[in-house]
Amino acid sequence: MTSPHVLWTDVAPRDGLQNIDESVSTEAKLRLVRGLLAAGVPRVEATAFVSPRWVPQLADAAEVIAGLRDSLDRVRVLIPNRKGLDLALQHGVRDVLLTIGATETFNRRNVNRGVDQSLADLADITQVARDAGCTVDVALSVSFGCPFEGRVDPHRVVELCTRIAGLGAAEIGIADTIGVATPKTVGAMLALVAERLPLERISMHFHDTRGLGVVNVVTAYQAGVRRFDGSAGGVGGCPFAPRSTGNVCSEDALTALEAAGASFDADIARLCDVSSQLEADLGRALPGKLYRAGVWRDEPLVAPVTSGG
């Protein structure tokens, strides 16, 4: 019987902040990462070693990692290529995430490489990382739909996941980058994936662009997936995918998973506090719902009015 326990990765410090135009201080980023770790999130995607010309918000990656020296066993970092891996290893990172697009057009827009070229890069990256004691995960972007090519054939996604697994990736993330997945397409996709790979190696990364992020998480959980990404307060988006709005909100999705019978390490109330602090740091309301409404534990929200006598 599959364990109900979920491994949740919060990507707010990286995927959450990368699409924000206003500069966010390194101090605020470190406050966010440390808050998520203190709230019990088992893994946090802290930053990315990418070109600051393409993603200026993450230009302080080295400073962020330097401030997390005592927590690197729970930190993951995005890399776009071998150069990104080398930088990550220089700074002591032990878990990296490489993104590969499920379509040729998106992959070229995102990393200026063909998909087969990226797969060849992955073979080299996993070998170098393995020798350095670093884990390599892969996110397969636009797995349900591409802003440039439209609907993506799920059989292509399954084939790419299988190739990625064969090249040594520890975890393969199926990402709904532009938020077009539905419970029906999620269930169908995972049924196909399960025929080729154990779902223990699969993670799901949903965006709430069209309001279906949370229900898609629950659908994937019910299909047997136990690894998920989300973002505190639902902040985020992809700068290379038009209309790619916020990630599924961590505390909202975890609340739904709890109701579905899942267990996890994070404390939802403390996650809400992290989102409230992030709202203050960014100076704007976030898309998430729970951090504003409050955690509901079957108690009255206000004291009843009593008459004197």
N, C-alpha and C positions, 0 to 999 in steps of 0.2 A: 504494500500500500504506500502511495506517495506521501511523503511528509507534508504537512500543511505549512511548514516554515518557509518564509520568503526572504530572499536576499535583496534588499532594496539599495540602489545606488542613487544618491542625490547628485544631480548634475547642475544645480543652480549656479555654482561658482564659475563654471565653464560655459555650458550650453545656455544657461540662464542669462548670463551677463554679456555674452559675446555680441548680441544683437542690439545692445543699448548704446546709443550715440554719445550720451554724456559720460565723461570720464568718471570711473568709480575708483576710489583710492585703494591702494594696496591694503591699508589698515582695515577698510570696510570689507574687502574680500577675505582677509584673514579672520575677521570677526565672524563672517558668514560660515567659513569652513569649520572653524573651531566650535561654533554654535551647533552645527549639524553633527559633528562628532560627539559633542557633549550630550546631544539629544539621543544618542544611541544609534545613529545611522551607521551601518557597518562599513560602508564604502562611500567616499565622496570624490567626485570628479572635480579636482581643484583648479585646474587651469589647462593650458595647451602650449606646447612649444611650436608655435606657428609663426609665420612671418608677420611682424607688426604692421607691415604695409597692407596686408590683407585683413587682419583682425587686430586693429590698434588697441582694443579694449584689453587684450591679453598680453600686451607688451611687457608686463611686469612678471611674467611667469617665473623667472629665476628668483625674484624677491619673494613671491608667494611660497614657492617650495622651500626656500631658505627659512621661512617662518614656520614651517611645518615639520621640521627635522624629527621631532619626537612622535610624529603620527604617520610616517610614510608607509607603514604597513596597512593603513586603511585609506590610502589616497591613490587615485588613478589620474593619469594625465593623458590628454589627447596628443597624438603626433600625426603629421601628415605624410611622413616619409622617413627614410633612413637618417637624414640629418636631424630630424626631430627626435628620433630614438637616441642618437648620440648625445644630444643635449640633455635629454631626460636622464640617461645613464650617468652623465657627468655630475648631475645634481642628486644622485642617489635614489631616483625613482625606481620602484619595484613592480609597477603595474602600468602598462600603457594601453591606449586604445587607438587603433588605426581605423579610419573610415574608408569604405569603398562604396561607390555608388552602384545601385542595381542596374542603372542604365548608362550607356556610353556618354550621352550628353551631360548628364548631371556629374558624372565622375570627372569629365574634362573641365567643367565649370568649377568644380570644387577643388580638385588637386592637379589639374592640367595634365592628366594621364588617361590613357585608355584603361578599361577594366582589366584586360589581360596584363598590361604593364603593372598595374597596381597589385595584381596577384603575384607577379614575379617579384615585385618589391617585398611583398609579405613573406615570401619564402626566405629571403635574405634577412629580413627583420626578425623573424622568429628564431632563426639560427643564432644571430648575434645576441639577441635578448636572452635566449636560453643559456648561452655560455656565461652571461653576466648575472644569471639568477633573477631575471625580470620576466614577468608574465605578460603575454601579448593577447589582448582581446580585439575583436573586430566588430565594428558596427556596419551593417549593410544598409546604407541610406536609401531613401525613396522606394522602399520595398513594396508598398501598396500602390503608389502612384507618383509619377514624376511631373514636375511643372513644365518640362520641356518635351516629354515623350508620351505623357498621358498614363493610362493604366499599365501596370507592370504585370506580366504573366507570372502567376505564382510558381509555375514550374521552373522558370528562370531563377527565381529567388531560391528555390530548394536546391537547384543545381549549384548555384554560387555558394550557398551555405555549406554544401558537401565539399566543394573544392577548398573553401576557406578552412574547414575543419581538417582536411587532409594536409594542409600546409602548416599545421601546428598551432592554430589559434586555440586558446583555452576556452573562451566564451564567444559565441557568435550572436550578436545582437541584431534582431530584425527591427528596423526603424521605420516608423510611419512619419517621415520627415515633414510632410505637408498636411497631415491630419485628415486623410481621406479614408482610412480604414473604418470598417463597421464590424459589429459582432459577427455577422455572417461571413465576411471575408477573412476575419481573424481566425475563426473556427476552421474554415476551409484551408487556409494557409498552414495552420499548425497540424492539421490532419495529414497533409502532404509531407511536411517536415518530419513528423514522427515516423514515417515509413523509412526514412533514410538516416536520421540521427536521433540520439537520445535527447529528450527535451531538457534533461539536466544541463546540457551545454548551451541551451538557447536562452537568450534574454529578450525582452520586448521593450521598445522605446516608443511611446506614443505621444503625439501632440494633441492638444485639445482644441485645435483650430475650429472644428465644427461641432464641438460640444459632446463628442463621443469618447473622449480619452479615458474617463473612469470606467465606463461600461466595457470598453475594450480591454482594460486591465483585468477586470473580473472575468471576462470571457476567456482570456488567455490563462488565467489562474485555473479556471474550471477545466480547461483543456490539458492541464498538467505542467504549465510553465511556472517556475518558482523564482525567476530572476527578472527584475524590472528596474527601469530607470524612471526618475521623476525629478521634479524641480520644486524646491520650497516656494510656496506662494504661486506656483504655476508660471513663474517668470521664464522668458526665453524665446528662442526662435533661431532659425538658420539664416545667416546673412546671404547665403548663396541660393536660397530657395524662395522665390516670390510668394508672399502671403503665408509664410510659415510662421504662425504665431505661437503662443506659449506652449511649453511642455505640459504634460499632465501634472497636476499639482500633487506633490508628495503626500501632504497630510490628508487631502481629499481622497486620493486613491487608497491610501492605507486604511482610512476609515471604512471604505467600501469593502476592502479585502478582509478586514476584521469581521465585518458583518457576514461575509461569505465563509467564515471559519478559518481564515489564515492566521498564522502567528508571525511575529517579526520582532526585531530587537529595538526598533525606534520607539520613542515616547511621543505620542501624537500631540499632547498638550505642549511639550517642550518644542516640538517642531513649529507649532503655531506661534510660539514666542519668537522663534528664529525668523519666521516670515514677517512678523510685526516689526522686528528690528530692521529687516531688509527693506520693508516699506519706508521706514524712517530714513534709512541711509540713501535710498534712491529718490526719496521725495515724491513718491507716486504710489497710488493704490496698485496692488498686484491682482492678477486674474483669479487667484485662489479664493475659495468661499469659506472654508472652515476657520481660518485664522481670524476672519472678521466676525463670524457668527458665534464662535466659541464651541468647545467640545461639549457634546450632549451626553449625559450619563443618567438619563431618566429622572433627574431632579428638576424641580421648578426653577425657571430662570429668574424669577422675581419672587419676593416674599408675598404671601397672600395678604390681602387687606382684611384687617379684623376690626370689628366694631367695639367701641368702648362699652363699659357697663359696670 
